[in-house]
């Protein structure tokens, strides 16, 4: 069972490939949902030296940032082994 951790939003690096998929309308709708019901699913991050790399949950991350949050719940996952 995975447990959640709290990570500073400022320490989450979003790879350029993921940033291209941002949808502002989706972020706004998700931010409203989070205000009403809270965030239901944590994002997924992996550790990379002094920062966290986003694996999954870009719109949740950006919605929390838009709401002025400084931290976010996340699952810490291990990097893929090739």
Residue pairs with C-beta under 8 A, 6 or more apart in sequence:
2 75
2 76
2 77
3 75
4 42
4 73
4 74
4 75
5 73
5 74
5 75
5 76
6 71
6 72
6 73
6 74
7 45
7 52
7 71
7 72
7 74
8 70
8 71
9 61
9 64
9 65
9 69
9 70
9 71
9 72
10 70
11 50
11 51
11 52
12 43
12 45
12 51
12 52
12 53
12 54
12 61
12 72
12 74
13 48
13 51
13 52
13 53
13 54
14 54
14 58
14 61
15 53
15 54
18 54
18 58
19 58
21 58
22 58
22 59
22 62
23 59
26 59
27 59
27 62
27 63
27 66
28 63
28 66
30 59
30 60
30 63
31 63
31 64
31 66
31 67
34 60
34 63
34 64
34 67
35 67
39 60
39 64
39 72
39 73
41 57
41 60
42 57
42 72
42 73
42 74
42 75
43 54
43 55
43 56
43 57
43 60
43 61
43 72
43 73
43 74
43 75
44 54
44 55
44 56
44 57
44 74
44 75
44 77
45 52
45 53
45 54
45 55
45 74
45 75
45 76
45 77
46 52
46 53
46 55
46 76
46 77
46 78
46 79
47 53
47 76
52 74
54 61
55 77
57 74
60 72
61 72
64 72
